[in-house]
């Protein structure tokens, strides 16, 4: 089984590959990917359609309207 961290484990001079190190690295990688995706989603919602809808609703006496 190939893991992306085999080179790192070889540089750490580990003869046997402990499963907890691989699991920890995978969890950290997934956490970073999730944080990046969530950051871009919140940026899109704040500066994209969400902010336009909010500003339009605030200017038009709170009429709910989604610009197309």
PDB file of N, CA, C and O in Angstrom:
ATOM      1  N   UNK A   1       0.843  -1.191   0.000  1.00  0.00           N
ATOM      2  CA  UNK A   1       0.000   0.000   0.000  1.00  0.00           C
ATOM      3  C   UNK A   1       0.879   1.242   0.000  1.00  0.00           C
ATOM      4  O   UNK A   1       1.784   1.381   0.823  1.00  0.00           O
ATOM      5  N   UNK A   2       0.599   2.131  -0.928  1.00  0.00           N
ATOM      6  CA  UNK A   2       1.398   3.353  -1.035  1.00  0.00           C
ATOM      7  C   UNK A   2       0.702   4.487  -0.299  1.00  0.00           C
ATOM      8  O   UNK A   2      -0.495   4.717  -0.470  1.00  0.00           O
ATOM      9  N   UNK A   3       1.468   5.185   0.516  1.00  0.00           N
ATOM     10  CA  UNK A   3       0.948   6.371   1.179  1.00  0.00           C
ATOM     11  C   UNK A   3       1.811   7.556   0.778  1.00  0.00           C
ATOM     12  O   UNK A   3       2.994   7.377   0.491  1.00  0.00           O
ATOM     13  N   UNK A   4       1.256   8.757   0.750  1.00  0.00           N
ATOM     14  CA  UNK A   4       2.046   9.930   0.347  1.00  0.00           C
ATOM     15  C   UNK A   4       3.162  10.257   1.320  1.00  0.00           C
ATOM     16  O   UNK A   4       4.034  11.070   1.012  1.00  0.00           O
ATOM     17  N   UNK A   5       3.148   9.627   2.508  1.00  0.00           N
ATOM     18  CA  UNK A   5       4.122   9.986   3.525  1.00  0.00           C
ATOM     19  C   UNK A   5       5.243   8.958   3.663  1.00  0.00           C
ATOM     20  O   UNK A   5       5.968   8.965   4.658  1.00  0.00           O
ATOM     21  N   UNK A   6       5.394   8.067   2.666  1.00  0.00           N
ATOM     22  CA  UNK A   6       6.443   7.060   2.775  1.00  0.00           C
ATOM     23  C   UNK A   6       7.827   7.690   2.712  1.00  0.00           C
ATOM     24  O   UNK A   6       8.737   7.259   3.421  1.00  0.00           O
ATOM     25  N   UNK A   7       7.994   8.707   1.868  1.00  0.00           N
ATOM     26  CA  UNK A   7       9.289   9.377   1.802  1.00  0.00           C
ATOM     27  C   UNK A   7       9.624  10.066   3.112  1.00  0.00           C
ATOM     28  O   UNK A   7      10.772  10.049   3.556  1.00  0.00           O
ATOM     29  N   UNK A   8       8.618  10.673   3.730  1.00  0.00           N
ATOM     30  CA  UNK A   8       8.833  11.328   5.015  1.00  0.00           C
ATOM     31  C   UNK A   8       9.201  10.308   6.076  1.00  0.00           C
ATOM     32  O   UNK A   8      10.069  10.558   6.912  1.00  0.00           O
ATOM     33  N   UNK A   9       8.535   9.147   6.042  1.00  0.00           N
ATOM     34  CA  UNK A   9       8.838   8.118   7.037  1.00  0.00           C
ATOM     35  C   UNK A   9      10.238   7.556   6.821  1.00  0.00           C
ATOM     36  O   UNK A   9      10.920   7.207   7.784  1.00  0.00           O
ATOM     37  N   UNK A  10      10.676   7.464   5.555  1.00  0.00           N
ATOM     38  CA  UNK A  10      12.038   6.994   5.309  1.00  0.00           C
ATOM     39  C   UNK A  10      13.056   8.016   5.781  1.00  0.00           C
ATOM     40  O   UNK A  10      14.118   7.647   6.284  1.00  0.00           O
ATOM     41  N   UNK A  11      12.739   9.322   5.623  1.00  0.00           N
ATOM     42  CA  UNK A  11      13.663  10.343   6.104  1.00  0.00           C
ATOM     43  C   UNK A  11      13.739  10.349   7.624  1.00  0.00           C
ATOM     44  O   UNK A  11      14.761  10.736   8.191  1.00  0.00           O
ATOM     45  N   UNK A  12      12.681   9.928   8.281  1.00  0.00           N
ATOM     46  CA  UNK A  12      12.701   9.858   9.744  1.00  0.00           C
ATOM     47  C   UNK A  12      13.400   8.593  10.242  1.00  0.00           C
ATOM     48  O   UNK A  12      13.494   8.368  11.449  1.00  0.00           O
ATOM     49  N   UNK A  13      13.891   7.767   9.314  1.00  0.00           N
ATOM     50  CA  UNK A  13      14.623   6.536   9.634  1.00  0.00           C
ATOM     51  C   UNK A  13      13.781   5.581  10.472  1.00  0.00           C
ATOM     52  O   UNK A  13      14.240   5.047  11.481  1.00  0.00           O
ATOM     53  N   UNK A  14      12.562   5.380  10.042  1.00  0.00           N
ATOM     54  CA  UNK A  14      11.703   4.421  10.716  1.00  0.00           C
ATOM     55  C   UNK A  14      11.734   3.123   9.925  1.00  0.00           C
ATOM     56  O   UNK A  14      11.377   3.092   8.747  1.00  0.00           O
ATOM     57  N   UNK A  15      12.168   2.045  10.587  1.00  0.00           N
ATOM     58  CA  UNK A  15      12.249   0.776   9.876  1.00  0.00           C
ATOM     59  C   UNK A  15      10.859   0.179   9.683  1.00  0.00           C
ATOM     60  O   UNK A  15      10.521  -0.274   8.589  1.00  0.00           O
ATOM     61  N   UNK A  16      10.065   0.178  10.730  1.00  0.00           N
ATOM     62  CA  UNK A  16       8.664  -0.233  10.576  1.00  0.00           C
ATOM     63  C   UNK A  16       7.821   1.022  10.513  1.00  0.00           C
ATOM     64  O   UNK A  16       8.130   2.028  11.151  1.00  0.00           O
ATOM     65  N   UNK A  17       6.741   0.951   9.727  1.00  0.00           N
ATOM     66  CA  UNK A  17       5.872   2.111   9.595  1.00  0.00           C
ATOM     67  C   UNK A  17       4.779   2.046  10.655  1.00  0.00           C
ATOM     68  O   UNK A  17       3.857   1.239  10.542  1.00  0.00           O
ATOM     69  N   UNK A  18       4.871   2.870  11.662  1.00  0.00           N
ATOM     70  CA  UNK A  18       3.799   2.851  12.672  1.00  0.00           C
ATOM     71  C   UNK A  18       2.503   3.410  12.092  1.00  0.00           C
ATOM     72  O   UNK A  18       2.496   4.460  11.451  1.00  0.00           O
ATOM     73  N   UNK A  19       1.422   2.697  12.325  1.00  0.00           N
ATOM     74  CA  UNK A  19       0.158   3.112  11.725  1.00  0.00           C
ATOM     75  C   UNK A  19      -0.351   4.409  12.346  1.00  0.00           C
ATOM     76  O   UNK A  19      -1.078   5.155  11.691  1.00  0.00           O
ATOM     77  N   UNK A  20       0.013   4.692  13.588  1.00  0.00           N
ATOM     78  CA  UNK A  20      -0.525   5.901  14.229  1.00  0.00           C
ATOM     79  C   UNK A  20       0.083   7.154  13.628  1.00  0.00           C
ATOM     80  O   UNK A  20      -0.574   8.194  13.578  1.00  0.00           O
ATOM     81  N   UNK A  21       1.353   7.073  13.161  1.00  0.00           N
ATOM     82  CA  UNK A  21       1.948   8.249  12.512  1.00  0.00           C
ATOM     83  C   UNK A  21       1.266   8.508  11.177  1.00  0.00           C
ATOM     84  O   UNK A  21       0.970   9.655  10.841  1.00  0.00           O
ATOM     85  N   UNK A  22       1.014   7.445  10.413  1.00  0.00           N
ATOM     86  CA  UNK A  22       0.328   7.608   9.120  1.00  0.00           C
ATOM     87  C   UNK A  22      -1.078   8.144   9.347  1.00  0.00           C
ATOM     88  O   UNK A  22      -1.533   9.030   8.623  1.00  0.00           O
ATOM     89  N   UNK A  23      -1.770   7.605  10.356  1.00  0.00           N
ATOM     90  CA  UNK A  23      -3.121   8.071  10.649  1.00  0.00           C
ATOM     91  C   UNK A  23      -3.109   9.535  11.062  1.00  0.00           C
ATOM     92  O   UNK A  23      -3.966  10.309  10.639  1.00  0.00           O
ATOM     93  N   UNK A  24      -2.148   9.912  11.880  1.00  0.00           N
ATOM     94  CA  UNK A  24      -2.061  11.304  12.339  1.00  0.00           C
ATOM     95  C   UNK A  24      -1.794  12.254  11.173  1.00  0.00           C
ATOM     96  O   UNK A  24      -2.409  13.316  11.080  1.00  0.00           O
ATOM     97  N   UNK A  25      -0.877  11.872  10.285  1.00  0.00           N
ATOM     98  CA  UNK A  25      -0.570  12.732   9.148  1.00  0.00           C
ATOM     99  C   UNK A  25      -1.768  12.858   8.202  1.00  0.00           C
ATOM    100  O   UNK A  25      -2.034  13.933   7.664  1.00  0.00           O
ATOM    101  N   UNK A  26      -2.480  11.757   8.008  1.00  0.00           N
ATOM    102  CA  UNK A  26      -3.659  11.830   7.147  1.00  0.00           C
ATOM    103  C   UNK A  26      -4.736  12.720   7.760  1.00  0.00           C
ATOM    104  O   UNK A  26      -5.395  13.484   7.055  1.00  0.00           O
ATOM    105  N   UNK A  27      -4.909  12.614   9.073  1.00  0.00           N
ATOM    106  CA  UNK A  27      -5.923  13.455   9.723  1.00  0.00           C
ATOM    107  C   UNK A  27      -5.550  14.923   9.632  1.00  0.00           C
ATOM    108  O   UNK A  27      -6.414  15.767   9.397  1.00  0.00           O
ATOM    109  N   UNK A  28      -4.271  15.240   9.817  1.00  0.00           N
ATOM    110  CA  UNK A  28      -3.834  16.630   9.707  1.00  0.00           C
ATOM    111  C   UNK A  28      -4.048  17.141   8.282  1.00  0.00           C
ATOM    112  O   UNK A  28      -4.493  18.272   8.086  1.00  0.00           O
ATOM    113  N   UNK A  29      -3.727  16.299   7.278  1.00  0.00           N
ATOM    114  CA  UNK A  29      -3.906  16.709   5.888  1.00  0.00           C
ATOM    115  C   UNK A  29      -5.382  16.955   5.569  1.00  0.00           C
ATOM    116  O   UNK A  29      -5.727  17.941   4.918  1.00  0.00           O
ATOM    117  N   UNK A  30      -6.250  16.052   6.031  1.00  0.00           N
ATOM    118  CA  UNK A  30      -7.681  16.234   5.787  1.00  0.00           C
ATOM    119  C   UNK A  30      -8.205  17.473   6.495  1.00  0.00           C
ATOM    120  O   UNK A  30      -9.067  18.174   5.964  1.00  0.00           O
ATOM    121  N   UNK A  31      -7.691  17.750   7.698  1.00  0.00           N
ATOM    122  CA  UNK A  31      -8.124  18.942   8.420  1.00  0.00           C
ATOM    123  C   UNK A  31      -7.718  20.208   7.680  1.00  0.00           C
ATOM    124  O   UNK A  31      -8.499  21.156   7.594  1.00  0.00           O
ATOM    125  N   UNK A  32      -6.494  20.230   7.143  1.00  0.00           N
ATOM    126  CA  UNK A  32      -6.046  21.410   6.396  1.00  0.00           C
ATOM    127  C   UNK A  32      -6.880  21.606   5.135  1.00  0.00           C
ATOM    128  O   UNK A  32      -7.263  22.728   4.806  1.00  0.00           O
ATOM    129  N   UNK A  33      -7.161  20.503   4.425  1.00  0.00           N
ATOM    130  CA  UNK A  33      -7.977  20.606   3.208  1.00  0.00           C
ATOM    131  C   UNK A  33      -9.367  21.126   3.549  1.00  0.00           C
ATOM    132  O   UNK A  33      -9.907  21.966   2.830  1.00  0.00           O
ATOM    133  N   UNK A  34      -9.954  20.634   4.642  1.00  0.00           N
ATOM    134  CA  UNK A  34     -11.290  21.072   5.040  1.00  0.00           C
ATOM    135  C   UNK A  34     -11.284  22.550   5.418  1.00  0.00           C
ATOM    136  O   UNK A  34     -12.217  23.278   5.082  1.00  0.00           O
ATOM    137  N   UNK A  35     -10.236  23.000   6.117  1.00  0.00           N
ATOM    138  CA  UNK A  35     -10.171  24.412   6.490  1.00  0.00           C
ATOM    139  C   UNK A  35     -10.055  25.303   5.263  1.00  0.00           C
ATOM    140  O   UNK A  35     -10.672  26.367   5.213  1.00  0.00           O
ATOM    141  N   UNK A  36      -9.263  24.878   4.262  1.00  0.00           N
ATOM    142  CA  UNK A  36      -9.120  25.683   3.041  1.00  0.00           C
ATOM    143  C   UNK A  36     -10.443  25.757   2.295  1.00  0.00           C
ATOM    144  O   UNK A  36     -10.844  26.829   1.841  1.00  0.00           O
ATOM    145  N   UNK A  37     -11.130  24.607   2.165  1.00  0.00           N
ATOM    146  CA  UNK A  37     -12.413  24.599   1.453  1.00  0.00           C
ATOM    147  C   UNK A  37     -13.427  25.463   2.189  1.00  0.00           C
ATOM    148  O   UNK A  37     -14.173  26.214   1.561  1.00  0.00           O
ATOM    149  N   UNK A  38     -13.462  25.365   3.519  1.00  0.00           N
ATOM    150  CA  UNK A  38     -14.427  26.153   4.275  1.00  0.00           C
ATOM    151  C   UNK A  38     -14.121  27.639   4.183  1.00  0.00           C
ATOM    152  O   UNK A  38     -15.029  28.470   4.154  1.00  0.00           O
ATOM    153  N   UNK A  39     -12.824  27.969   4.138  1.00  0.00           N
ATOM    154  CA  UNK A  39     -12.431  29.379   4.019  1.00  0.00           C
ATOM    155  C   UNK A  39     -12.906  29.958   2.679  1.00  0.00           C
ATOM    156  O   UNK A  39     -13.431  31.070   2.623  1.00  0.00           O
ATOM    157  N   UNK A  40     -12.709  29.174   1.592  1.00  0.00           N
ATOM    158  CA  UNK A  40     -13.131  29.682   0.284  1.00  0.00           C
ATOM    159  C   UNK A  40     -14.657  29.771   0.197  1.00  0.00           C
ATOM    160  O   UNK A  40     -15.194  30.675  -0.443  1.00  0.00           O
ATOM    161  N   UNK A  41     -15.354  28.828   0.844  1.00  0.00           N
ATOM    162  CA  UNK A  41     -16.812  28.889   0.813  1.00  0.00           C
ATOM    163  C   UNK A  41     -17.315  30.109   1.566  1.00  0.00           C
ATOM    164  O   UNK A  41     -18.226  30.790   1.095  1.00  0.00           O
ATOM    165  N   UNK A  42     -16.740  30.397   2.720  1.00  0.00           N
ATOM    166  CA  UNK A  42     -17.200  31.563   3.470  1.00  0.00           C
ATOM    167  C   UNK A  42     -16.828  32.851   2.740  1.00  0.00           C
ATOM    168  O   UNK A  42     -17.594  33.814   2.768  1.00  0.00           O
ATOM    169  N   UNK A  43     -15.661  32.882   2.083  1.00  0.00           N
ATOM    170  CA  UNK A  43     -15.296  34.069   1.323  1.00  0.00           C
ATOM    171  C   UNK A  43     -16.262  34.265   0.155  1.00  0.00           C
ATOM    172  O   UNK A  43     -16.660  35.393  -0.136  1.00  0.00           O
ATOM    173  N   UNK A  44     -16.641  33.174  -0.517  1.00  0.00           N
ATOM    174  CA  UNK A  44     -17.585  33.297  -1.632  1.00  0.00           C
ATOM    175  C   UNK A  44     -18.951  33.765  -1.134  1.00  0.00           C
ATOM    176  O   UNK A  44     -19.599  34.596  -1.771  1.00  0.00           O
ATOM    177  N   UNK A  45     -19.386  33.228   0.009  1.00  0.00           N
ATOM    178  CA  UNK A  45     -20.699  33.619   0.516  1.00  0.00           C
ATOM    179  C   UNK A  45     -20.690  35.054   1.019  1.00  0.00           C
ATOM    180  O   UNK A  45     -21.705  35.744   0.924  1.00  0.00           O
ATOM    181  N   UNK A  46     -19.563  35.517   1.555  1.00  0.00           N
ATOM    182  CA  UNK A  46     -19.518  36.882   2.067  1.00  0.00           C
ATOM    183  C   UNK A  46     -19.388  37.893   0.937  1.00  0.00           C
ATOM    184  O   UNK A  46     -20.088  38.906   0.926  1.00  0.00           O
ATOM    185  N   UNK A  47     -18.497  37.626  -0.014  1.00  0.00           N
ATOM    186  CA  UNK A  47     -18.215  38.611  -1.054  1.00  0.00           C
ATOM    187  C   UNK A  47     -18.918  38.312  -2.372  1.00  0.00           C
ATOM    188  O   UNK A  47     -18.794  39.070  -3.334  1.00  0.00           O
ATOM    189  N   UNK A  48     -19.660  37.202  -2.412  1.00  0.00           N
ATOM    190  CA  UNK A  48     -20.337  36.855  -3.648  1.00  0.00           C
ATOM    191  C   UNK A  48     -21.815  37.190  -3.575  1.00  0.00           C
ATOM    192  O   UNK A  48     -22.190  38.343  -3.365  1.00  0.00           O
ATOM    193  N   UNK A  49     -22.652  36.175  -3.750  1.00  0.00           N
ATOM    194  CA  UNK A  49     -24.093  36.411  -3.831  1.00  0.00           C
ATOM    195  C   UNK A  49     -24.662  36.865  -2.495  1.00  0.00           C
ATOM    196  O   UNK A  49     -25.578  37.687  -2.461  1.00  0.00           O
ATOM    197  N   UNK A  50     -24.128  36.338  -1.387  1.00  0.00           N
ATOM    198  CA  UNK A  50     -24.705  36.647  -0.086  1.00  0.00           C
ATOM    199  C   UNK A  50     -24.652  38.125   0.240  1.00  0.00           C
ATOM    200  O   UNK A  50     -25.626  38.685   0.743  1.00  0.00           O
ATOM    201  N   UNK A  51     -23.523  38.763  -0.042  1.00  0.00           N
ATOM    202  CA  UNK A  51     -23.394  40.171   0.289  1.00  0.00           C
ATOM    203  C   UNK A  51     -24.291  41.020  -0.623  1.00  0.00           C
ATOM    204  O   UNK A  51     -24.881  42.000  -0.168  1.00  0.00           O
ATOM    205  N   UNK A  52     -24.394  40.653  -1.895  1.00  0.00           N
ATOM    206  CA  UNK A  52     -25.269  41.398  -2.808  1.00  0.00           C
ATOM    207  C   UNK A  52     -26.723  41.311  -2.342  1.00  0.00           C
ATOM    208  O   UNK A  52     -27.427  42.320  -2.299  1.00  0.00           O
ATOM    209  N   UNK A  53     -27.171  40.096  -1.993  1.00  0.00           N
ATOM    210  CA  UNK A  53     -28.556  39.930  -1.556  1.00  0.00           C
ATOM    211  C   UNK A  53     -28.795  40.732  -0.284  1.00  0.00           C
ATOM    212  O   UNK A  53     -29.833  41.379  -0.139  1.00  0.00           O
ATOM    213  N   UNK A  54     -27.823  40.690   0.650  1.00  0.00           N
ATOM    214  CA  UNK A  54     -27.999  41.403   1.914  1.00  0.00           C
ATOM    215  C   UNK A  54     -28.055  42.911   1.683  1.00  0.00           C
ATOM    216  O   UNK A  54     -28.899  43.597   2.259  1.00  0.00           O
ATOM    217  N   UNK A  55     -27.155  43.428   0.839  1.00  0.00           N
ATOM    218  CA  UNK A  55     -27.153  44.866   0.598  1.00  0.00           C
ATOM    219  C   UNK A  55     -28.424  45.301  -0.135  1.00  0.00           C
ATOM    220  O   UNK A  55     -28.981  46.362   0.150  1.00  0.00           O
ATOM    221  N   UNK A  56     -28.876  44.476  -1.080  1.00  0.00           N
ATOM    222  CA  UNK A  56     -30.109  44.830  -1.793  1.00  0.00           C
ATOM    223  C   UNK A  56     -31.298  44.839  -0.833  1.00  0.00           C
ATOM    224  O   UNK A  56     -32.137  45.737  -0.887  1.00  0.00           O
ATOM    225  N   UNK A  57     -31.366  43.825   0.055  1.00  0.00           N
ATOM    226  CA  UNK A  57     -32.471  43.762   1.003  1.00  0.00           C
ATOM    227  C   UNK A  57     -32.415  44.938   1.972  1.00  0.00           C
ATOM    228  O   UNK A  57     -33.459  45.456   2.368  1.00  0.00           O
ATOM    229  N   UNK A  58     -31.220  45.368   2.359  1.00  0.00           N
ATOM    230  CA  UNK A  58     -31.100  46.485   3.281  1.00  0.00           C
ATOM    231  C   UNK A  58     -31.494  47.795   2.595  1.00  0.00           C
ATOM    232  O   UNK A  58     -32.033  48.692   3.243  1.00  0.00           O
ATOM    233  N   UNK A  59     -31.230  47.913   1.288  1.00  0.00           N
ATOM    234  CA  UNK A  59     -31.533  49.157   0.594  1.00  0.00           C
ATOM    235  C   UNK A  59     -32.993  49.239   0.161  1.00  0.00           C
ATOM    236  O   UNK A  59     -33.536  50.336   0.022  1.00  0.00           O
ATOM    237  N   UNK A  60     -33.627  48.104  -0.051  1.00  0.00           N
ATOM    238  CA  UNK A  60     -34.989  48.106  -0.591  1.00  0.00           C
ATOM    239  C   UNK A  60     -36.025  47.827   0.495  1.00  0.00           C
ATOM    240  O   UNK A  60     -37.030  47.165   0.238  1.00  0.00           O
ATOM    241  N   UNK A  61     -35.786  48.329   1.705  1.00  0.00           N
ATOM    242  CA  UNK A  61     -36.756  48.202   2.788  1.00  0.00           C
ATOM    243  C   UNK A  61     -37.069  46.737   3.092  1.00  0.00           C
ATOM    244  O   UNK A  61     -38.226  46.366   3.286  1.00  0.00           O
ATOM    245  N   UNK A  62     -36.002  45.897   3.131  1.00  0.00           N
ATOM    246  CA  UNK A  62     -36.072  44.498   3.526  1.00  0.00           C
ATOM    247  C   UNK A  62     -37.012  43.679   2.652  1.00  0.00           C
ATOM    248  O   UNK A  62     -37.728  42.813   3.155  1.00  0.00           O
ATOM    249  N   UNK A  63     -37.018  43.946   1.345  1.00  0.00           N
ATOM    250  CA  UNK A  63     -37.764  43.083   0.437  1.00  0.00           C
ATOM    251  C   UNK A  63     -36.852  41.937   0.013  1.00  0.00           C
ATOM    252  O   UNK A  63     -35.765  42.186  -0.509  1.00  0.00           O
ATOM    253  N   UNK A  64     -37.264  40.697   0.222  1.00  0.00           N
ATOM    254  CA  UNK A  64     -36.413  39.566  -0.143  1.00  0.00           C
ATOM    255  C   UNK A  64     -36.335  39.406  -1.650  1.00  0.00           C
ATOM    256  O   UNK A  64     -37.338  39.103  -2.295  1.00  0.00           O
ATOM    257  N   UNK A  65     -35.181  39.602  -2.203  1.00  0.00           N
ATOM    258  CA  UNK A  65     -34.995  39.488  -3.653  1.00  0.00           C
ATOM    259  C   UNK A  65     -33.603  38.939  -3.902  1.00  0.00           C
ATOM    260  O   UNK A  65     -32.626  39.408  -3.318  1.00  0.00           O
ATOM    261  N   UNK A  66     -33.519  37.943  -4.770  1.00  0.00           N
ATOM    262  CA  UNK A  66     -32.229  37.356  -5.137  1.00  0.00           C
ATOM    263  C   UNK A  66     -31.909  37.799  -6.556  1.00  0.00           C
ATOM    264  O   UNK A  66     -32.600  37.394  -7.491  1.00  0.00           O
ATOM    265  N   UNK A  67     -30.878  38.623  -6.742  1.00  0.00           N
ATOM    266  CA  UNK A  67     -30.569  39.072  -8.106  1.00  0.00           C
ATOM    267  C   UNK A  67     -30.065  37.929  -8.967  1.00  0.00           C
ATOM    268  O   UNK A  67     -29.290  37.089  -8.509  1.00  0.00           O
ATOM    269  N   UNK A  68     -30.510  37.902 -10.220  1.00  0.00           N
ATOM    270  CA  UNK A  68     -30.099  36.839 -11.126  1.00  0.00           C
ATOM    271  C   UNK A  68     -28.917  37.311 -11.945  1.00  0.00           C
ATOM    272  O   UNK A  68     -28.407  36.564 -12.779  1.00  0.00           O
TER     273      UNK A  68
END
